[in-house]
Amino acid sequence: MNQKNLAKYLQVITVGVAIAGLIICFGVVPILGKELIGQKGEGYMDWYLPWMILCWVLAVPCYLVLYHFWGVTKEIKKDNSFSSENAIHLKKISHLFIADIFLLVVGNIVYLALGWNQLGCFIMCMIIACAGLVLSVLSAALSHLVYKAAALKEENDLTI
């Protein structure tokens, strides 16, 4: 698979993930939330809007990650995979993962303190936060490696 085909493939996947995220955030989660309220009782109705807001707030860094990943795919398409631009995009992706983890953890702690969360949901969100932390570390490591490779490539281009 050449660079342009790989980039197109990654861009199609990125668009697919963005569309799936919209369907989940604005379709599946609201429907499931109302379904849960129907099963648990109207006493949980006060939980619905705060959890929806948290879901939508958590989606913002995810879409920013997709934006920066799109930038990576553009560099791949130009056959410039190991570039300082890609290293910067990957570093920003790592920071966005950290921001999303922070929002998830703080939101869950606040909701737990307010009585809008249950222990099982809290534990599940902490597991998701750990997975996000792994992605952040991987993105930071990849950023460092791409930066080093870009420096070597630049040094190589300057030699005859």
ChimeraX commands (.cxc) that place a marker at each C-alpha (Angstrom):
marker #1 position 0.00,0.00,0.00 radius 0.5
marker #1 position 1.49,3.34,-1.02 radius 0.5
marker #1 position 1.39,6.56,0.98 radius 0.5
marker #1 position -1.56,8.11,-0.86 radius 0.5
marker #1 position -3.72,4.99,-0.52 radius 0.5
marker #1 position -2.83,4.71,3.16 radius 0.5
marker #1 position -3.71,8.37,3.71 radius 0.5
marker #1 position -7.05,8.00,1.93 radius 0.5
marker #1 position -7.81,4.87,3.94 radius 0.5
marker #1 position -7.00,6.67,7.20 radius 0.5
marker #1 position -9.10,9.68,6.16 radius 0.5
marker #1 position -12.09,7.47,5.40 radius 0.5
marker #1 position -11.71,5.84,8.81 radius 0.5
marker #1 position -11.43,9.28,10.44 radius 0.5
marker #1 position -14.65,10.45,8.80 radius 0.5
marker #1 position -16.34,7.19,9.80 radius 0.5
marker #1 position -15.26,7.61,13.42 radius 0.5
marker #1 position -16.51,11.23,13.41 radius 0.5
marker #1 position -19.91,10.18,12.06 radius 0.5
marker #1 position -20.14,7.27,14.51 radius 0.5
marker #1 position -19.26,9.66,17.35 radius 0.5
marker #1 position -22.08,12.01,16.35 radius 0.5
marker #1 position -24.54,9.12,16.19 radius 0.5
marker #1 position -23.42,7.88,19.61 radius 0.5
marker #1 position -23.38,11.31,21.31 radius 0.5
marker #1 position -26.61,12.64,19.87 radius 0.5
marker #1 position -28.55,9.44,19.21 radius 0.5
marker #1 position -27.54,6.35,21.15 radius 0.5
marker #1 position -26.55,7.95,24.48 radius 0.5
marker #1 position -29.70,10.11,24.81 radius 0.5
marker #1 position -31.92,7.14,23.95 radius 0.5
marker #1 position -30.09,4.85,26.39 radius 0.5
marker #1 position -30.24,7.56,29.06 radius 0.5
marker #1 position -34.00,7.88,28.72 radius 0.5
marker #1 position -34.34,4.09,28.67 radius 0.5
marker #1 position -32.36,3.85,31.93 radius 0.5
marker #1 position -34.53,6.51,33.53 radius 0.5
marker #1 position -37.60,4.56,32.43 radius 0.5
marker #1 position -36.22,1.43,34.11 radius 0.5
marker #1 position -34.89,3.09,37.27 radius 0.5
marker #1 position -37.75,5.51,37.82 radius 0.5
marker #1 position -38.40,9.22,37.55 radius 0.5
marker #1 position -36.18,9.89,40.57 radius 0.5
marker #1 position -33.22,9.68,38.22 radius 0.5
marker #1 position -34.58,12.31,35.80 radius 0.5
marker #1 position -32.36,14.96,37.43 radius 0.5
marker #1 position -29.31,12.95,36.33 radius 0.5
marker #1 position -30.13,13.01,32.63 radius 0.5
marker #1 position -29.14,16.55,31.62 radius 0.5
marker #1 position -25.89,16.70,33.65 radius 0.5
marker #1 position -24.74,13.38,32.17 radius 0.5
marker #1 position -25.68,14.51,28.65 radius 0.5
marker #1 position -23.69,17.71,29.13 radius 0.5
marker #1 position -20.69,15.73,30.38 radius 0.5
marker #1 position -20.97,13.41,27.37 radius 0.5
marker #1 position -21.02,16.36,24.95 radius 0.5
marker #1 position -18.15,18.12,26.74 radius 0.5
marker #1 position -16.08,14.92,26.60 radius 0.5
marker #1 position -16.74,14.69,22.85 radius 0.5
marker #1 position -15.05,18.04,22.15 radius 0.5
marker #1 position -11.45,16.88,22.81 radius 0.5
marker #1 position -12.21,13.69,20.88 radius 0.5
marker #1 position -13.16,15.70,17.81 radius 0.5
marker #1 position -10.06,17.84,18.23 radius 0.5
marker #1 position -8.04,14.59,18.24 radius 0.5
marker #1 position -9.69,13.66,14.94 radius 0.5
marker #1 position -8.83,17.11,13.55 radius 0.5
marker #1 position -5.15,16.68,14.44 radius 0.5
marker #1 position -5.16,13.11,13.14 radius 0.5
marker #1 position -6.49,14.47,9.86 radius 0.5
marker #1 position -3.42,16.72,9.80 radius 0.5
marker #1 position -1.23,13.62,10.21 radius 0.5
marker #1 position -2.98,11.94,7.29 radius 0.5
marker #1 position -2.38,15.00,5.10 radius 0.5
marker #1 position 1.35,14.78,5.81 radius 0.5
marker #1 position 1.30,11.05,5.06 radius 0.5
marker #1 position -0.44,11.80,1.76 radius 0.5
marker #1 position 2.41,14.18,0.86 radius 0.5
marker #1 position 4.87,11.34,1.61 radius 0.5
marker #1 position 6.09,13.34,4.60 radius 0.5
marker #1 position 5.27,10.90,7.42 radius 0.5
marker #1 position 8.32,11.76,9.49 radius 0.5
marker #1 position 7.88,15.51,9.80 radius 0.5
marker #1 position 7.96,17.98,12.64 radius 0.5
marker #1 position 4.32,18.81,11.75 radius 0.5
marker #1 position 3.30,15.23,12.49 radius 0.5
marker #1 position 5.29,15.26,15.72 radius 0.5
marker #1 position 3.42,18.41,16.77 radius 0.5
marker #1 position 0.05,16.89,15.83 radius 0.5
marker #1 position 0.82,13.74,17.83 radius 0.5
marker #1 position 1.94,15.79,20.84 radius 0.5
marker #1 position -1.31,17.78,20.71 radius 0.5
marker #1 position -3.26,14.53,20.45 radius 0.5
marker #1 position -1.49,13.32,23.60 radius 0.5
marker #1 position -2.41,16.55,25.42 radius 0.5
marker #1 position -6.03,16.27,24.27 radius 0.5
marker #1 position -6.24,12.73,25.65 radius 0.5
marker #1 position -4.97,14.05,29.01 radius 0.5
marker #1 position -7.54,16.87,28.93 radius 0.5
marker #1 position -10.34,14.41,28.20 radius 0.5
marker #1 position -9.17,12.11,31.02 radius 0.5
marker #1 position -9.10,15.07,33.40 radius 0.5
marker #1 position -12.64,16.09,32.43 radius 0.5
marker #1 position -13.89,12.51,32.77 radius 0.5
marker #1 position -12.34,11.98,36.21 radius 0.5
marker #1 position -13.36,15.39,37.60 radius 0.5
marker #1 position -16.88,15.06,36.17 radius 0.5
marker #1 position -17.31,11.63,37.72 radius 0.5
marker #1 position -15.98,12.75,41.10 radius 0.5
marker #1 position -18.29,15.79,41.12 radius 0.5
marker #1 position -21.29,13.68,40.08 radius 0.5
marker #1 position -20.42,11.08,42.72 radius 0.5
marker #1 position -20.24,13.81,45.37 radius 0.5
marker #1 position -23.59,15.24,44.22 radius 0.5
marker #1 position -25.21,11.79,44.26 radius 0.5
marker #1 position -25.65,11.70,40.47 radius 0.5
marker #1 position -23.35,8.74,39.96 radius 0.5
marker #1 position -23.17,5.15,41.05 radius 0.5
marker #1 position -20.04,3.29,42.10 radius 0.5
marker #1 position -20.18,0.83,39.19 radius 0.5
marker #1 position -20.39,3.65,36.65 radius 0.5
marker #1 position -17.57,5.48,38.43 radius 0.5
marker #1 position -15.33,2.40,38.29 radius 0.5
marker #1 position -16.13,1.85,34.60 radius 0.5
marker #1 position -15.23,5.47,33.84 radius 0.5
marker #1 position -11.94,5.08,35.70 radius 0.5
marker #1 position -11.12,2.04,33.55 radius 0.5
marker #1 position -11.89,4.13,30.46 radius 0.5
marker #1 position -9.64,6.87,31.88 radius 0.5
marker #1 position -6.82,4.34,32.22 radius 0.5
marker #1 position -7.27,3.34,28.59 radius 0.5
marker #1 position -7.14,7.02,27.65 radius 0.5
marker #1 position -3.95,7.40,29.64 radius 0.5
marker #1 position -2.39,4.54,27.68 radius 0.5
marker #1 position -3.37,6.26,24.42 radius 0.5
marker #1 position -1.89,9.52,25.67 radius 0.5
marker #1 position 1.42,7.87,26.53 radius 0.5
marker #1 position 1.51,6.07,23.17 radius 0.5
marker #1 position 0.79,9.33,21.33 radius 0.5
marker #1 position 3.53,11.13,23.26 radius 0.5
marker #1 position 6.03,8.34,22.56 radius 0.5
marker #1 position 5.11,8.29,18.88 radius 0.5
marker #1 position 5.44,12.06,18.76 radius 0.5
marker #1 position 8.95,11.81,20.20 radius 0.5
marker #1 position 9.94,9.10,17.72 radius 0.5
marker #1 position 8.52,11.01,14.75 radius 0.5
marker #1 position 10.33,14.15,15.91 radius 0.5
marker #1 position 13.62,12.23,16.12 radius 0.5
marker #1 position 13.04,10.67,12.70 radius 0.5
marker #1 position 12.20,14.09,11.23 radius 0.5
marker #1 position 15.44,15.50,12.63 radius 0.5
marker #1 position 17.43,12.61,11.13 radius 0.5
marker #1 position 15.65,13.03,7.80 radius 0.5
marker #1 position 16.38,16.76,7.78 radius 0.5
marker #1 position 20.03,16.11,8.65 radius 0.5
marker #1 position 20.21,13.51,5.88 radius 0.5
marker #1 position 18.66,15.91,3.35 radius 0.5
marker #1 position 21.36,18.48,4.11 radius 0.5
marker #1 position 24.23,16.07,3.41 radius 0.5
marker #1 position 25.36,15.34,-0.12 radius 0.5
marker link #1:1,2 radius 0.2
marker link #1:2,3 radius 0.2
marker link #1:3,4 radius 0.2
marker link #1:4,5 radius 0.2
marker link #1:5,6 radius 0.2
marker link #1:6,7 radius 0.2
marker link #1:7,8 radius 0.2
marker link #1:8,9 radius 0.2
marker link #1:9,10 radius 0.2
marker link #1:10,11 radius 0.2
marker link #1:11,12 radius 0.2
marker link #1:12,13 radius 0.2
marker link #1:13,14 radius 0.2
marker link #1:14,15 radius 0.2
marker link #1:15,16 radius 0.2
marker link #1:16,17 radius 0.2
marker link #1:17,18 radius 0.2
marker link #1:18,19 radius 0.2
marker link #1:19,20 radius 0.2
marker link #1:20,21 radius 0.2
marker link #1:21,22 radius 0.2
marker link #1:22,23 radius 0.2
marker link #1:23,24 radius 0.2
marker link #1:24,25 radius 0.2
marker link #1:25,26 radius 0.2
marker link #1:26,27 radius 0.2
marker link #1:27,28 radius 0.2
marker link #1:28,29 radius 0.2
marker link #1:29,30 radius 0.2
marker link #1:30,31 radius 0.2
marker link #1:31,32 radius 0.2
marker link #1:32,33 radius 0.2
marker link #1:33,34 radius 0.2
marker link #1:34,35 radius 0.2
marker link #1:35,36 radius 0.2
marker link #1:36,37 radius 0.2
marker link #1:37,38 radius 0.2
marker link #1:38,39 radius 0.2
marker link #1:39,40 radius 0.2
marker link #1:40,41 radius 0.2
marker link #1:41,42 radius 0.2
marker link #1:42,43 radius 0.2
marker link #1:43,44 radius 0.2
marker link #1:44,45 radius 0.2
marker link #1:45,46 radius 0.2
marker link #1:46,47 radius 0.2
marker link #1:47,48 radius 0.2
marker link #1:48,49 radius 0.2
marker link #1:49,50 radius 0.2
marker link #1:50,51 radius 0.2
marker link #1:51,52 radius 0.2
marker link #1:52,53 radius 0.2
marker link #1:53,54 radius 0.2
marker link #1:54,55 radius 0.2
marker link #1:55,56 radius 0.2
marker link #1:56,57 radius 0.2
marker link #1:57,58 radius 0.2
marker link #1:58,59 radius 0.2
marker link #1:59,60 radius 0.2
marker link #1:60,61 radius 0.2
marker link #1:61,62 radius 0.2
marker link #1:62,63 radius 0.2
marker link #1:63,64 radius 0.2
marker link #1:64,65 radius 0.2
marker link #1:65,66 radius 0.2
marker link #1:66,67 radius 0.2
marker link #1:67,68 radius 0.2
marker link #1:68,69 radius 0.2
marker link #1:69,70 radius 0.2
marker link #1:70,71 radius 0.2
marker link #1:71,72 radius 0.2
marker link #1:72,73 radius 0.2
marker link #1:73,74 radius 0.2
marker link #1:74,75 radius 0.2
marker link #1:75,76 radius 0.2
marker link #1:76,77 radius 0.2
marker link #1:77,78 radius 0.2
marker link #1:78,79 radius 0.2
marker link #1:79,80 radius 0.2
marker link #1:80,81 radius 0.2
marker link #1:81,82 radius 0.2
marker link #1:82,83 radius 0.2
marker link #1:83,84 radius 0.2
marker link #1:84,85 radius 0.2
marker link #1:85,86 radius 0.2
marker link #1:86,87 radius 0.2
marker link #1:87,88 radius 0.2
marker link #1:88,89 radius 0.2
marker link #1:89,90 radius 0.2
marker link #1:90,91 radius 0.2
marker link #1:91,92 radius 0.2
marker link #1:92,93 radius 0.2
marker link #1:93,94 radius 0.2
marker link #1:94,95 radius 0.2
marker link #1:95,96 radius 0.2
marker link #1:96,97 radius 0.2
marker link #1:97,98 radius 0.2
marker link #1:98,99 radius 0.2
marker link #1:99,100 radius 0.2
marker link #1:100,101 radius 0.2
marker link #1:101,102 radius 0.2
marker link #1:102,103 radius 0.2
marker link #1:103,104 radius 0.2
marker link #1:104,105 radius 0.2
marker link #1:105,106 radius 0.2
marker link #1:106,107 radius 0.2
marker link #1:107,108 radius 0.2
marker link #1:108,109 radius 0.2
marker link #1:109,110 radius 0.2
marker link #1:110,111 radius 0.2
marker link #1:111,112 radius 0.2
marker link #1:112,113 radius 0.2
marker link #1:113,114 radius 0.2
marker link #1:114,115 radius 0.2
marker link #1:115,116 radius 0.2
marker link #1:116,117 radius 0.2
marker link #1:117,118 radius 0.2
marker link #1:118,119 radius 0.2
marker link #1:119,120 radius 0.2
marker link #1:120,121 radius 0.2
marker link #1:121,122 radius 0.2
marker link #1:122,123 radius 0.2
marker link #1:123,124 radius 0.2
marker link #1:124,125 radius 0.2
marker link #1:125,126 radius 0.2
marker link #1:126,127 radius 0.2
marker link #1:127,128 radius 0.2
marker link #1:128,129 radius 0.2
marker link #1:129,130 radius 0.2
marker link #1:130,131 radius 0.2
marker link #1:131,132 radius 0.2
marker link #1:132,133 radius 0.2
marker link #1:133,134 radius 0.2
marker link #1:134,135 radius 0.2
marker link #1:135,136 radius 0.2
marker link #1:136,137 radius 0.2
marker link #1:137,138 radius 0.2
marker link #1:138,139 radius 0.2
marker link #1:139,140 radius 0.2
marker link #1:140,141 radius 0.2
marker link #1:141,142 radius 0.2
marker link #1:142,143 radius 0.2
marker link #1:143,144 radius 0.2
marker link #1:144,145 radius 0.2
marker link #1:145,146 radius 0.2
marker link #1:146,147 radius 0.2
marker link #1:147,148 radius 0.2
marker link #1:148,149 radius 0.2
marker link #1:149,150 radius 0.2
marker link #1:150,151 radius 0.2
marker link #1:151,152 radius 0.2
marker link #1:152,153 radius 0.2
marker link #1:153,154 radius 0.2
marker link #1:154,155 radius 0.2
marker link #1:155,156 radius 0.2
marker link #1:156,157 radius 0.2
marker link #1:157,158 radius 0.2
marker link #1:158,159 radius 0.2
marker link #1:159,160 radius 0.2
view
